[in-house]
């Protein structure tokens, strides 16, 4: 990697995200100058996305096919076994995690719940799981971390089944491609299915001339009460042709519930002015679409398109929040709806995002299919050009009802009953439930003006928070249940910020 000139300051509100992205770039560049720059061969001036190549073998699909193992033999005369991990060391001793994975058969459970340590440091490199299916079960994401030490990715799964991670944190992984190659899955890479349940994937990086999934690369991603945060896809080429897709995750389909994708980045080298494609700071859904429910995408960053997410198939989003995401140069600060695809967004809030061109909240690009908004707020977003909240690059009609969209571009036709007033959103914070939301201020025009087309029983926060309080739904992801006091929204601390704060506190204690 070559260090380039610093980017100019951006006049945007999501300063916390921009600062995090700047720190990521600076740290990546600092690491790069320690190594001699490789002699990269020339590559084309554009980096086609998967759909643009049809069924041709892309560099990514070729890599996935190359890593995939033939299916494991089916064993019918045994029940899945549970293998206990009793050692916190990363070695080949009896009871270590590495040893237990080597002993397991497809379908088994690796049980780490009895460990008393808080971290397993993977000094021997990635854990390779050469089985179709395996479950790693920890004592809790706050209790145990598998730490890649920024030396290698943590989990590599070439099987054809499902890798399941439960009650466990995966952190500090790094996969850096060699020479003119692609990097993918800085924390976890699987060409099959990945299920995260009460799990955290954080602070990982994928680096390559094409970088896919700073935290996760998967064939299909299922998330339940889980978090993907602080990860980076870094497109690296010294002259031209970089690509970075999905700072948090790159997957060919998703099913996401009660989860958070936050503080991830899709970035690249500064010196690739002719062709660079940094897309989807949070999540890139390739070829297919998926379902997102009761989840929050916040504070993600992409240099080019789609601060939070984009998709190549039809997407359904319900009871969810997209907030504080940023694109530096182009459209879709929150969501970017790709050509040939549609979205159905119900009872959701898209607010406080910024686009470097148009569509601060949501952007529909050329030949996007007619989409639907139901009882959804799109407000408080900013954009450098047209459609501060919602925009379409070509004429497009959006169906639905009971929405609140403050500012939209001329090409976008919204339902006749759409409201255009300030919804008086409170800051993104913890108002209950597993994810952060935007509460409605007292007297908000969105209160009791919404609908509940799917008959949802709760708002985004889940159990205990009715979707129709007093019999009528509010517009957006949050349902007012009476008087509410806004809690203080405290930004999360990355490991570098936390270390600096700890040092300052130590100095204060010394003096």
C-alpha positions in Angstrom: 0.0 0.0 0.0 1.2 3.5 -0.8 0.5 6.5 1.4 -1.4 9.2 -0.5 -2.2 12.8 0.3 -4.7 13.4 3.2 -8.3 13.8 2.2 -9.8 17.3 2.6 -12.1 17.8 5.5 -15.8 17.1 4.7 -18.5 19.5 5.9 -20.9 16.8 7.2 -22.7 16.2 10.4 -21.5 12.6 11.0 -18.2 13.7 12.3 -17.7 10.7 14.4 -17.9 8.4 11.4 -15.6 10.5 9.3 -13.0 10.7 12.1 -13.2 6.9 12.4 -12.7 6.5 8.7 -9.8 8.9 8.7 -8.1 7.0 11.5 -8.6 3.7 9.6 -7.0 5.2 6.5 -4.1 6.7 8.5 -3.4 3.5 10.3 -3.5 1.5 7.1 -1.1 3.9 5.4 1.2 3.8 8.4 1.4 0.1 8.2 2.0 0.2 4.5 5.1 2.3 4.6 6.8 -0.3 6.7 6.9 -2.6 3.7 8.3 -2.2 0.2 5.6 -1.6 -2.4 5.0 -4.7 -4.6 5.3 -4.5 -8.4 1.7 -4.6 -9.4 0.8 -5.5 -12.9 -1.7 -3.2 -14.7 -5.4 -4.0 -14.4 -8.4 -2.7 -16.3 -9.6 0.8 -15.7 -12.9 -0.5 -14.2 -13.8 -3.1 -11.7 -17.1 -4.7 -12.7 -19.5 -5.7 -10.0 -20.7 -9.3 -10.0 -23.9 -8.6 -11.8 -22.1 -6.8 -14.6 -20.3 -10.0 -15.5 -23.4 -12.1 -15.6 -22.5 -15.8 -15.0 -18.8 -15.3 -15.9 -16.3 -16.3 -13.3 -15.3 -13.1 -11.4 -12.1 -13.0 -9.3 -14.2 -13.4 -6.1 -16.3 -16.3 -7.4 -13.1 -18.0 -8.6 -11.6 -17.6 -5.2 -14.7 -19.0 -3.5 -14.8 -22.0 -5.8 -11.1 -22.6 -5.3 -11.5 -22.7 -1.5 -14.6 -24.9 -1.4 -14.2 -28.5 -0.3 -16.3 -31.4 -1.6 -19.2 -32.2 0.7 -18.3 -34.1 3.8 -19.4 -37.8 4.0 -22.8 -38.1 5.6 -22.6 -39.9 8.9 -26.0 -41.4 9.8 -25.1 -43.6 12.8 -24.1 -40.8 15.3 -25.6 -37.8 16.9 -23.7 -34.5 16.8 -21.1 -34.5 19.5 -20.2 -31.7 21.9 -16.4 -31.2 22.3 -15.3 -29.2 25.3 -12.5 -26.7 25.0 -10.5 -26.6 28.3 -7.4 -24.6 27.3 -7.1 -20.9 26.4 -3.8 -21.5 24.6 -3.5 -21.5 20.8 -1.6 -24.7 20.3 -2.0 -28.3 19.5 -2.4 -29.5 23.1 -5.4 -31.6 24.2 -8.4 -29.4 24.9 -7.3 -26.4 22.9 -9.7 -24.8 20.4 -7.4 -25.6 17.5 -7.2 -29.2 18.5 -11.0 -29.6 19.1 -11.7 -28.2 15.6 -9.3 -30.7 14.2 -11.1 -33.6 16.0 -14.7 -32.5 15.1 -17.0 -34.0 12.5 -19.5 -32.2 10.5 -22.5 -31.1 12.7 -20.6 -31.1 16.0 -20.5 -28.3 18.6 -17.3 -26.8 19.9 -18.2 -25.7 23.5 -16.1 -22.9 25.0 -18.5 -22.1 27.8 -16.4 -23.5 30.6 -13.3 -21.3 29.9 -12.4 -18.7 32.5 -10.2 -16.6 30.3 -11.5 -13.6 28.4 -9.5 -14.0 25.2 -7.9 -16.7 23.0 -5.1 -15.1 21.0 -4.6 -16.9 17.7 -0.8 -16.6 17.4 -0.8 -19.6 15.0 -3.0 -18.0 12.3 -6.5 -18.6 11.0 -8.6 -21.5 12.3 -9.5 -23.6 9.2 -12.7 -25.5 9.5 -12.7 -28.2 6.9 -16.2 -29.5 7.6 -19.6 -28.8 6.1 -21.1 -27.6 9.3 -19.8 -26.7 12.8 -21.0 -24.6 15.7 -18.7 -22.6 18.0 -20.5 -21.9 21.3 -19.1 -19.4 23.7 -20.0 -18.1 27.2 -21.1 -14.7 25.9 -19.9 -12.1 23.4 -18.8 -9.9 26.3 -17.0 -12.8 28.1 -14.8 -14.3 25.4 -13.0 -13.0 22.3 -11.2 -14.9 19.6 -8.4 -12.5 18.8 -6.6 -12.6 15.4 -3.9 -10.1 16.7 -4.2 -8.3 13.3 -2.1 -11.0 11.8 -4.6 -13.2 9.9 -8.3 -13.7 9.6 -9.8 -15.7 12.5 -12.1 -18.3 10.8 -11.8 -19.9 7.3 -14.6 -22.2 6.4 -14.3 -23.9 3.0 -17.2 -26.3 3.7 -20.6 -26.3 2.0 -22.9 -26.2 5.0 -23.3 -23.7 7.9 -20.8 -22.3 10.2 -22.6 -21.1 13.4 -21.1 -18.7 15.9 -23.0 -18.3 19.2 -22.3 -16.1 22.2 -18.8 -15.2 21.1 -16.8 -12.3 19.9 -14.5 -12.5 16.8 -12.0 -9.5 16.7 -8.8 -8.1 15.2 -8.6 -10.2 12.1 -6.7 -9.2 9.0 -6.6 -10.7 5.6 -4.2 -9.0 3.2 -4.0 -10.2 -0.4 -0.6 -10.8 -2.0 0.3 -8.7 -5.1 -2.5 -8.1 -7.6 -5.1 -10.2 -5.9 -8.3 -9.9 -3.9 -8.8 -9.9 -0.2 -11.9 -11.1 1.5 -13.4 -11.8 4.9 -11.1 -10.1 7.4 -12.7 -11.9 10.4 -14.6 -14.8 8.8 -14.6 -16.2 5.3 -17.0 -18.9 4.1 -18.4 -19.7 0.7 -21.4 -21.3 2.3 -23.7 -20.0 5.1 -22.8 -18.2 8.3 -25.1 -17.8 11.3 -24.3 -15.3 14.0 -26.4 -15.7 17.2 -25.7 -13.3 20.1 -22.3 -12.8 18.5 -20.0 -9.9 17.7 -17.7 -9.5 14.6 -15.5 -6.4 15.1 -12.3 -4.5 14.2 -11.2 -6.7 11.2 -9.8 -5.7 7.8 -9.7 -7.2 4.3 -7.1 -5.6 2.0 -6.6 -6.3 -1.7 -6.9 -4.7 -5.2 -10.4 -5.9 -4.7 -11.6 -6.1 -1.1 -14.8 -8.0 -0.2 -16.2 -8.0 3.3 -13.9 -6.3 5.8 -15.5 -8.4 8.6 -17.4 -11.2 6.9 -17.6 -12.8 3.5 -20.4 -15.5 3.2 -22.6 -17.2 0.8 -25.6 -16.5 3.1 -25.6 -14.5 6.3 -28.0 -15.0 9.1 -27.8 -12.6 12.1 -29.8 -12.8 15.3 -29.1 -10.4 18.1 -25.6 -9.8 16.8 -23.3 -7.0 15.9 -20.8 -6.3 13.0 -18.8 -3.2 13.8 -15.6 -1.4 13.2 -14.5 -3.4 10.2 -12.9 -2.2 7.0 -12.7 -3.3 3.4 -9.6 -1.5 1.9 -9.2 -1.4 -1.9 -5.4 -1.2 -2.5 -3.7 -0.5 -5.8 -0.9 2.1 -6.3 -2.3 3.7 -9.5 -5.8 2.6 -10.4 -8.6 0.1 -10.3 -9.3 -0.4 -6.6 -12.5 -1.9 -5.3 -13.9 -2.3 -1.8 -17.3 -3.9 -1.3 -19.0 -4.2 2.1 -16.9 -2.8 4.9 -18.8 -4.8 7.4 -20.0 -7.8 5.4 -20.3 -9.0 1.8 -22.9 -11.8 1.4 -25.0 -13.3 -1.4 -28.1 -13.1 0.7 -29.2 -12.1 4.2 -31.7 -12.7 7.0 -31.0 -10.2 9.8 -33.0 -9.8 13.0 -32.5 -7.7 16.2 -28.9 -6.8 15.0 -26.6 -3.9 14.5 -24.2 -3.1 11.7 -22.3 0.0 12.7 -19.0 1.9 12.2 -17.7 -0.1 9.3 -15.9 1.4 6.2 -15.4 0.7 2.5 -12.3 2.8 1.6 -9.3 2.7 -0.8 -6.0 4.3 -1.7 -6.0 8.0 -2.4 -4.0 7.7 -5.6 -6.5 5.8 -7.8 -8.3 8.8 -9.4 -9.6 7.1 -12.6 -11.4 4.1 -11.3 -12.2 3.3 -7.7 -15.3 1.5 -6.4 -15.7 1.8 -2.7 -19.3 0.7 -2.1 -21.4 -0.2 0.9 -19.7 0.8 4.1 -22.0 -1.6 6.1 -23.3 -4.4 4.0 -23.1 -5.4 0.3 -25.7 -8.0 -0.7 -24.6 -9.6 -4.0 -26.8 -11.1 -6.6 -29.7 -11.7 -4.2 -31.6 -9.7 -1.6 -32.9 -10.7 1.7 -34.8 -9.6 4.8 -33.8 -7.1 7.5 -36.1 -6.7 10.6 -35.7 -4.9 13.9 -32.2 -3.9 13.1 -30.0 -0.8 13.0 -27.4 0.4 10.4 -25.5 3.3 11.8 -22.3 5.3 11.3 -21.0 3.3 8.4 -18.9 5.0 5.7 -18.1 4.5 2.0 -16.0 6.7 -0.2 -18.2 6.2 -3.3 -21.7 4.7 -3.0 -24.1 3.3 -0.3 -23.0 4.4 3.2 -25.0 1.7 4.9 -26.0 -0.9 2.4 -26.8 -1.9 -1.2 -28.2 -5.0 -2.8 -28.4 -6.8 -6.1 -31.7 -8.5 -5.4 -35.0 -7.5 -3.9 -34.8 -6.4 -0.3 -37.4 -6.3 2.5 -36.8 -4.1 5.5 -39.2 -3.8 8.4 -39.1 -2.1 11.8 -35.5 -1.0 11.2 -33.3 2.2 11.4 -30.7 3.5 9.0 -28.9 6.5 10.7 -25.7 8.5 10.5 -24.2 6.7 7.5 -22.0 8.6 5.0 -20.8 8.5 1.4 -18.0 10.9 0.7 -18.3 11.3 -3.1 -21.5 9.8 -4.6 -25.1 8.9 -3.9 -27.0 6.8 -1.3 -25.8 8.0 2.1 -28.0 5.4 3.7 -29.4 2.9 1.1 -28.6 2.6 -2.6 -31.2 0.6 -4.6 -29.5 -0.9 -7.5 -30.7 -1.3 -11.1 -33.1 -4.2 -11.7 -34.0 -4.4 -8.0 -36.7 -3.1 -5.7 -37.1 -2.5 -2.0 -40.1 -2.9 0.3 -39.5 -0.7 3.4 -42.1 -0.8 6.1 -42.3 0.9 9.6 -38.7 2.1 9.4 -36.7 5.2 9.9 -34.0 6.5 7.6 -32.5 9.7 9.2 -29.3 11.6 9.7 -27.4 10.1 6.7 -25.3 12.1 4.2 -24.4 11.6 0.6 -21.6 13.3 -1.3 -23.9 13.8 -4.3 -27.7 12.9 -4.2 -30.0 10.8 -2.1 -28.8 11.4 1.4 -31.3 8.9 2.9 -32.1 6.6 0.0 -31.1 6.6 -3.7 -32.6 4.7 -6.6 -30.2 4.4 -9.5 -30.8 3.9 -13.2 -33.5 1.3 -14.0 -34.3 0.5 -10.4 -37.7 -1.2 -10.2 -40.8 0.4 -8.7 -40.5 0.1 -4.9 -42.7 0.5 -1.9 -42.5 2.6 1.3 -45.1 1.9 4.0 -45.3 3.9 7.3 -41.7 5.0 6.9 -39.8 8.2 7.9 -37.1 9.5 5.5 -36.0 12.8 7.1 -33.1 14.8 8.5 -30.7 13.5 5.8 -28.3 15.7 3.8 -26.9 15.6 0.3 -24.5 17.7 -1.7 -26.9 17.8 -4.6 -30.5 16.8 -5.4 -32.9 14.8 -3.2 -31.6 15.5 0.3 -33.7 12.6 1.8 -34.7 10.5 -1.2 -33.7 10.7 -4.9 -33.9 8.7 -8.1 -31.6 9.1 -11.1 -34.4 8.4 -13.5 -38.2 8.8 -13.2 -39.6 6.4 -10.7 -42.9 5.9 -8.8 -42.9 4.7 -5.3 -46.1 3.1 -4.0 -47.4 2.7 -0.4 -49.0 5.0 2.1 -48.6 6.8 5.5 -45.0 7.9 4.9 -43.1 11.0 6.0 -40.5 12.1 3.4 -39.2 15.6 3.9 -37.1 16.3 0.8 -37.1 14.3 -2.5 -35.7 14.8 -6.0 -37.9 15.7 -9.0 -37.6 12.3 -10.6 -39.2 10.5 -7.6 -43.0 10.3 -7.4 -44.2 9.6 -3.9 -47.7 8.5 -2.7 -50.2 11.3 -2.5 -50.7 11.1 1.3 -46.9 11.5 2.0 -46.2 14.0 4.8 -43.3 16.5 4.3 -43.0 18.0 7.8 -40.2 17.7 10.4 -40.9 14.5 12.4 -39.0 15.8 15.5 -36.7 12.8 15.9 -34.7 12.5 19.1 -31.1 11.4 18.9 -30.2 7.8 18.0 -29.9 6.2 21.4 -30.9 3.2 23.5 -34.6 3.6 24.3 -35.0 -0.1 25.1 -34.6 -3.3 23.2 -31.4 -4.7 21.7 -30.8 -1.9 19.1 -30.6 1.9 19.1 -33.5 3.8 17.6 -34.7 7.4 17.0 -37.6 8.2 19.5 -40.3 10.6 18.4 -40.4 14.0 20.2 -43.5 15.0 22.1 -46.0 16.3 19.6 -44.3 14.8 16.6 -46.5 14.8 13.5 -45.6 11.1 13.0 -47.4 10.0 16.2 -50.6 8.1 15.3 -50.3 8.9 11.6 -48.8 5.5 10.5 -50.0 2.1 9.5 -49.2 -1.5 10.2 -49.7 -3.4 6.9 -48.0 -6.6 8.1 -49.8 -6.7 11.5 -46.5 -6.4 13.4 -46.9 -7.0 17.2 -44.0 -4.8 18.3 -41.9 -1.8 17.1 -38.2 -2.2 16.4 -37.4 -2.6 20.1 -39.2 -5.9 20.3 -41.0 -7.5 23.3 -42.7 -5.0 25.6 -43.0 -2.2 23.0 -46.4 -2.5 21.1 -46.5 -1.6 17.4 -49.9 0.0 17.9 -49.9 1.9 21.2 -53.5 3.2 21.8 -54.6 1.3 18.7 -52.8 3.4 16.0 -49.3 3.0 14.7 -46.8 5.8 14.5 -44.8 6.4 11.4 -41.3 5.0 11.5 -39.5 2.2 13.5 -40.3 3.7 16.9 -43.7 3.6 18.6 -44.3 6.2 21.3 -45.6 4.5 24.4 -46.2 7.6 26.4 -43.8 10.3 27.8 -40.2 9.6 27.1 -37.0 11.2 28.3 -34.1 11.1 25.8 -31.1 9.2 27.2 -27.6 10.5 26.5 -26.2 8.9 23.3 -22.6 8.0 24.1 -20.5 7.0 21.0 -18.8 3.7 21.2 -15.0 3.6 21.7 -12.7 1.8 19.3 -9.7 0.0 20.7 -7.3 2.9 19.8 -9.6 5.5 21.4 -10.1 3.3 24.4 -6.4 2.9 24.8 -5.8 6.6 24.5 -8.5 7.3 27.1 -7.0 4.7 29.5 -3.6 6.3 29.1 -5.0 9.7 29.9 -6.8 8.4 33.0 -3.6 6.7 34.1 -1.7 10.0 33.8 -4.4 11.8 35.8 -4.2 9.1 38.5 -0.4 9.5 38.6 -0.5 13.3 39.0 
